């Protein structure tokens, strides 16, 4: 029986996208304690989840309660660094909400603490655990798309469009880029605008949801991936049109992938990438294969959390890295930081980045 603790912060990221309730349905796991600096939130969470022990300080919870796993649940990343270090230094394994943290300096320290203490950390990119993604990878590896040429991603482009969209939702896209045929990035070239002009130091302001320094309502970035593929990401505020997702474009056709437990995935067997010109049609991709009926029921974020937590337990028991692990989480932070670093220097930047500071503090 794994003893699981929960760290939330009501009003500052709360309990993420279901990182609290999922443990009630994981066989072999027992929620034994919760920590929340907001007293009213702590009382409500104890009652809601039927947890006996509650703490207003997660350090006390980790010290006084013998845990095997802790869920670091707040969506806001401002406290993630300190929470991970506190758990890792007590050899407690971690399931954590994204974004991972606010800078590469924080990410490096988190990785070092987990490595030193042999702690497994899984990040809550639920799409990575979708059975549809396995089918997509097999299609790419089997050559159904031909040679992969481009990766095109966009954010939700709502009121958060630009820099905030890059952090909050772009992290999903960055992770899919590296997973679906792109490899790791070797360089990034980008530009960031604010109000129609090149964003400057005067435009930088504290970001929403504890993101840290933030700028940009319109940005575009290009990545050179390690296998020769070119990746693109862009986001512009208040232009939402349902484009959020990733397109994988190859010499024989393309895949379009959104996010979720059973995300909408479609395949176009058209080397022109243009059904209007070729007459080709988009074909749905399911967990059973291309054009086949979907045998599974979409369980939303909760189902993704169930798969992720099950994988974390297997990783602990078999001493392997989780499917979506701390190294991949750091890579998404690096891809985001590279956008701002390239903008700051006004040139392409090599990756891994030499500077580990938040680029917007150096602008």
Buried (B, 14 or more C-beta within 10 A) or exposed (E): EBBBBBBBBBEBBBBBBBBBBBBEEBEEBEBBBBBBBBEEBBEEBBEEBEBEBBBEEBBEBBEEBEBBBBBBBBBBBBBBBBBBBBBBBBEBBBBBBBBBBBBBBBBBBBBEBBEEBEBBBBBBBBBBBBBBBEBBEEBBEEEBBBEBBBBBBBBBBBEBBBBBBBBBBBBBBBBBBBBBBBBBBBBBBBBBBBEEEEBEEEBBEEBEBBBBBBBBBBBBBBBBBEEEBBBBBBBBBEBBEEBBBBBBBBEBBBBBBBBBBBBBBBBBBBBEBEEEEEEBEEBBBBBBEBEEEBEBEEBBBBBBBBBBBBBBBEBBEEEEEBBBBBBBBBBBBBBBBBBBBBBBEEEBBEBBBEBBEBBBEEB
